[in-house]
Amino acid sequence: MSGGYETSLREGRDDRAIGQLSSHILPTSATMVGVCMTVLSIGRLSQAGRLGVFIDKLLAGDAVMFLVSAVLSFLSIRVIIRARRLEIWAEELFLLGLILITLTTVLIAFTINF
């Protein structure tokens, strides 16, 4: 196998697919920034103590991850040089953001008082 073919297999996409994934990551990441901000705002209404402060920090960091993911996906659509690499970074950061927001949601569920 040639080096280029192995790279395409590893990434799961060929060169024609550059920008297709980013066109989905961009609006979804922007929406997730809004979700983080909404949860942060609602979370300020509760009295969760020190754990609440930790959750706020997680959500703020998660919002930044989604923002950077959106910027990287935008750049991968707009630039030609290194578009593939930018898209991969955007994808990986987006997935990390999803994992973090899921873990944060679990923490929020355990801090809710009945």
Buried (B, 14 or more C-beta within 10 A) or exposed (E): EEEEEEEBEEBEBEEEBBBEBBBEBBEBBBEBBEBBEEBBEEBEEEEBEEEBEBBBEBBEBBBBBBBBBBBBBBBBBEEEEEBBEBBBBBBEBBEBBBEBBEEBEEBBEEBEEE
